Amino acid sequence: MKQAEQRNLFDRSTWTRFAREIRTLATSEVGGRAMLLFGVLLALLLGINGLNVLNSYVGRDFMTAIEQRNMSDFARRAAHSSPAARGT
């Protein structure tokens, strides 16, 4: 199929339909619960991503201490990262 013949899948009518369905869900009898569950899902998503970022920094610091053969820094990082390791 040529580039000019390809149809845009997310055009204005797609977004209009999507918004209409979200409004329909929000105003239905189960809409409150659906929005609450969506909020919980979003909070969990952001929380897990935050823990992944923290774990990345902890891993970087461990690798730096190992690379530099710095045992005191490695032990200090291990002591400080213990709560982070329990959280992930």
PEWO-V953004 format. One record per run of one state. SS is the DSSP state (helix for helix, strand for strand, loop for the rest). FROM is the first residue (numbers start at 1). LEN is the number of residues. Records with the same first field share a line. If there is no record, write none. Layout:
BEGIN
SS: FROM-LEN + FROM-LEN
END
This chain:
BEGIN
loop: 1-2 + 6-6 + 28-3 + 68-3 + 88-1
helix: 3-3 + 12-16 + 31-37 + 71-17
END
